[in-house]
Amino acid sequence: MQDDTAGDNRALTIGSNPIAVAAGDMDLDSHLDLVTANRGSATISVPINLAGTGFFTVDTQDTGNAPMDVVLGDYNADGKMDVAVANFKDNTVSIILNAQ
């Protein structure tokens, strides 16, 4: 990830075997945040961009078995981005509501 203010790359520690990533404003601060599906740890990671500084805090949530993809949308019509996760081994979809 490029940090335009510092001119260097950032590596983020997230769950095991990340397989998919989506970007959206998860905390409503007008800066893009990331969401990754972590197949190996059955989680999603949500690196929150701290006010566009290029520094992130990572929140992790459990999903079904072997998450393969993430899609962002406002699934409960509260004005906040939520996460839908396709879980390969469970044949399920997890909906993770944004509590920000």
Secondary structure as UniProt FT lines:
FT   STRAND          2..3
FT   TURN            4..7
FT   STRAND          8..9
FT   STRAND          18..24
FT   TURN            26..27
FT   STRAND          33..38
FT   HELIX           39..41
FT   STRAND          43..49
FT   TURN            51..52
FT   STRAND          56..62
FT   STRAND          67..73
FT   TURN            75..76
FT   STRAND          82..87
FT   TURN            88..91
FT   STRAND          92..96
//
